[in-house]
Amino acid sequence: MAKLFDISIPEGASNLKLDSQGRGSVHYTVKSLTRVPIDARGVLIAMPNTSVDPNHPVTKGWVKIEGKPERHLDVNGEDAFTVTVAVPPKSVAGTYSYRLDVVSAARPDEGDSSPVVTFKVEAKEKPKTNWGIIAAVIAVVVVVGGVMIWLIARKSGGGVPNVVGMNIADATAALTKVNVRIQQPVVTKVGAATDADKVLEQSLPEGTKIAVDTTVALTVGAELVQVPNIIGQSVADAQKTLATAHLSLGKATNAPNGNFSAGVVWKQSPDVNLSVKTNSAVDVNVTPQTVAVPALTGIGLSDVIGRVQGAQLTLSGFSGNLTGSPTIAQSIPPGTPVPIGTAVTVTFPSTNVCVIAGRCIYTGATARLLAPKVAHW
């Protein structure tokens, strides 16, 4: 029975779920039960409280009280304590527990205890995506693509090249080389997995004379994939998970949810295991968190993708010709604080169709960039 303080936590908070970065938090409401004002002090206790464990997260300082641990409470007064958990990468996996004791600052041996909170440190899996390797693959594909473009251009005699059977990256590069635009939106057609990302049809026959603003309509193959579960993941991890399934992160709406720590996906649409076309976007709700927009000018596309995803933002589009040129502008100035998951766009020199070694599907006048896919070169 509480003597000096009543300590409560939200329903379900006794089982704290850490995000993919090993972070989480629990909010405590502490109410004074004394008849006089009292100075209260929060103290974290590693559980079980039988002996000192030097490897316990509380002992190591990974579990902390935000702000000052001492608070002044008037008669019937109450205050909020927030305890944060931040487990460093590569920490030993295990299940840990702690409690928050609130004692009298004047008489530390008198006080009350909160419910025990338990959290699990998961074993870290080896990253499935090696962005360095992908960047190297992209560089190789650009070189190989250049040779293919030269051969196609020579064969076509300067007219519209035949891009049927090519993946969308090489087809886009070939058409850009001869200043042919791709009609928007690009039509997709569900078929065999081997046809995914390949051009199935083109509206202009090979050799058609190219005029100013010549535009060709393409039909690109797609396959049905199951939407993965990204609930509980950070925005950055969610983007990687979706890229593995050949999907992209769509609109990210910041909305509170007391069961998740800041910056974590707690709702997704389409839902888990639904079948959708490759290249589809998955919209999410994310617990509010503010991040700073990185500098995105003067760099190439692969660096733009890395910086945007590293900042847990999304790249919603770009304009200009990507061939060998760095960015010259970005939609939101660097250093601007924005909600996590905010969409940014970048601009490359001149105005032309997009060329990337991956996938670029347009929306209106600008392109919607989806994660590079290297499965169908």
NORCOR-V106057 format. One record per run of one state. SS is the DSSP state (a for helix, b for strand, c for the rest). FROM is the first residue (numbers start at 0). LEN is the number of residues. Records with the same first field share a line. If there is no record, write none. Layout:
BEGIN
SS: FROM-LEN  FROM-LEN
END
This chain:
BEGIN
c: 0-4  9-5  16-6  32-5  47-9  60-2  65-4  73-4  86-7  104-6  113-3  121-9  156-10  177-3  182-4  190-2  195-2  202-12  216-1  222-1  226-7  244-3  254-9  269-5  277-3  286-3  292-8  310-3  319-7  330-6  339-3  348-11  363-2  369-8
b: 4-5  14-2  22-10  37-10  62-3  69-4  77-9  93-11  110-3  116-5  166-1  180-2  186-4  197-5  214-2  217-5  223-3  233-1  247-7  263-6  274-3  280-6  289-3  313-6  326-4  336-3  342-6  359-4  365-4
a: 56-4  130-26  167-10  192-3  234-10  300-10
END
